[in-house]
Amino acid sequence: MSIENLISRLDKVKGRNGHWTACCPAHNDRGPSLAIKHTEDGRILLHCFAGCDVHSIVTALGMDLTDLFPPRDAGNAPVKPAFYASDLLRIIAFETSIVRILANDIVSGKAISKADVERLSKASDRIEEARRFANV
């Protein structure tokens, strides 16, 4: 995803030359608390000063974590993003909670909607994606 596409999804954007601030889409932000940086190697870095994690921010924007990184290079070698282990663990913990809630609903005999099934699939994909990043 381009930086322009990301910036267009945010409110109260200010800045230029690779550095911006905007309202964080992951919480009820009245004044810009989200810092955005576009690095020379094409990565997009996000930091919410109110404490929202990156996963919550990209989810609120309808994006995935991979959207914050440049596409594969000409040799098709995957770009290894720089994640802290704590970020990966938070992603896995959050997505696992989605799986756990839906598993409990299924075991309890509750009807599962199509949206629930799609969210379960998305949780599975994100857990696998985090696992791949941890092992790359």
N, C-alpha and C positions, 0 to 999 in steps of 0.2 A: 504494500500500500504506500502511496506517496504521502509525503508530509502535508501536501496541499489538501488531500482527501481527508486526512485526520483533522487538520485545522478547521476544515469546513463543517465538521460535525460538532464543534465546540462553541460555547457562548462566551461573549466578552473577551475575545482573544486580543492580546496586545503583544507586540514584540516584532522582531525581525532578525535577520542574519543568523538563523539557526536556533534562536532562543525566544520562547513565548511563555506567556501565562494565560490561563483561561479558567473558567468555572469548571470544577470537577464534576463529570457526569455521574459519578458513583455515589454522590451524596447531595443533599439539598444545599448547594453552594450559592450564596448570594454575592460573594466577591471572589475574584480569582484566587484559588489556592492550588491550582495545578500548574506545575512547571513542565515545560516541554522543551527538549533539546534534540536537534537533528545533528548527529555526529558526522564527521568527515567520511567515515566508512559506511554511511547510509542507515545506521541504526537510529531508532526513535526512542528516546529515553523519557519516561514519565515519572513524576514524583508529586504526590498530593501531600501538602503540608498539614492537612487535616487528618492524615493517617490512612487513607484508603490504599489498599494494595493494588498493584498493577493489574492483576487478574480482574478485580472488580471494575477497574476503570475501562479496560478493553471490552469487557462483557457489556458494560453499560453503553458502549459505543457500537455494539454489534460486531465486534472484531474478535480476532484470536491473537494470542501472543505472537504468533509467527508473522502477523501483519506489521510488527514493529521492527522487522529485520529486512534487509535487502534480499531480493531474490537470489537464487543460486548463481554462482559465477558461470562464465562461459564454458568451463570444463564440467559443469553440472555437479561440482563438489558442494555438498551442503554447507551452508554458513552455520557455524556453531555460535549460537547466541551466548552472551555472558549472563548467566543466572546465578544468583547465590543459592546455595542448598536450601536455605530457609524459605526462599520464594517458591522453589519447587515443592517443598514439603507443605507449604500453605495451599498451593494449588491442589495437590493430591488430597489433602485433608478436606478441603471444601468440596471437591468433586466426589470424594468418598461419602461425604455426608448426604449428598444428593442420592447416590446409589443406595445408601442405608435407609433413607426415608422411603424411597420407592419400593425397596425390597420389603420393608415393614408393611407398607400398604398392600402389596401383593400377598404376603403371608396372611394378612388380616382379612383377605377376601374383598378388599375395596376395588372398585372399578378403576382401571388405569386408562387415562385419556390418551389420544394420539400425541398430544403435546408432551405428556409425561414420558411416553416411549421415546420421543425425539430427544427430550432433555436427558434421558438415561443414556442414549446413544452418544450424545455430545459429551456427557461426563466421562464415559468410557474412552472416547477419543482423546479428551484432554489429559486423562490419567496416563494413557499410553504415550502421548506427546511429551509429558513431563518426564516419564520414565526414559524415553529416548534421549532427551536432553541431558539427563543425569548420566547416561551411559556413553554419550558421544565422546 
